[in-house]
């Protein structure tokens, strides 16, 4: 059996790194989905109050 070519080893390392990045990326996407939930009535009212409290100054 002949020894493995170093190019195959490098290709395997790149494939492992790419697979690891894909798993990390998909995991971060799924974590962000947990944050995208509907607001409760109290949270919604607080966000509206915060938006409307930042009224621009009247222009002449």
N, C-alpha and C positions, 0 to 999 in steps of 0.2 A: 504494500500500500504506500503510495507516494505522499509526502507531507502536503498539508494544506497550503495553498497559495495565500500570501499575506493580504492580497486584495480581497479575498473572501472574508477574512477576519475583519478588515476595515468596513466592508459592506454590512456585515453582521452588527458591528458596533453602531453604524449609522441607523440601521433598521431598529435596533433596540432604543436608541435615543429618540427616534421619531415616534415609535410606539409609546414611549413614556410621556412624551409631550402631548400626544393625542389623548392619552388617559387623563393627564392633568387638565387639559383644556375642556374635555367633556365633563369632568368632575366640577370644574369651576362654573360651567354653564348650568349644571343641575343645582348647584348651591344658590345661584342667583335666582332660580325659579322659586325657591322657597320664600324669598323676600318679596316676590311679586304676588301678594295676596290681597284680597279686598280689604278696604279699611273699615273699621267699625264706625258707628255714627259719631262717637266722641272724637276719634282721630280725624274724621272728615271735617267736623266743625272746627277743630283746632287748626287744620290746614287752611280752611277758608278764612278764619280770623287772622291768621298770619299773612295771607295774601292781601286781604283788604286793609290791614293795618299799614301797609307800605304804599299808601296813596301818594301819587306824585304831587308836588306843590302846585297850587293854582297858577296858571300862566295868564299874564295880562294881555 
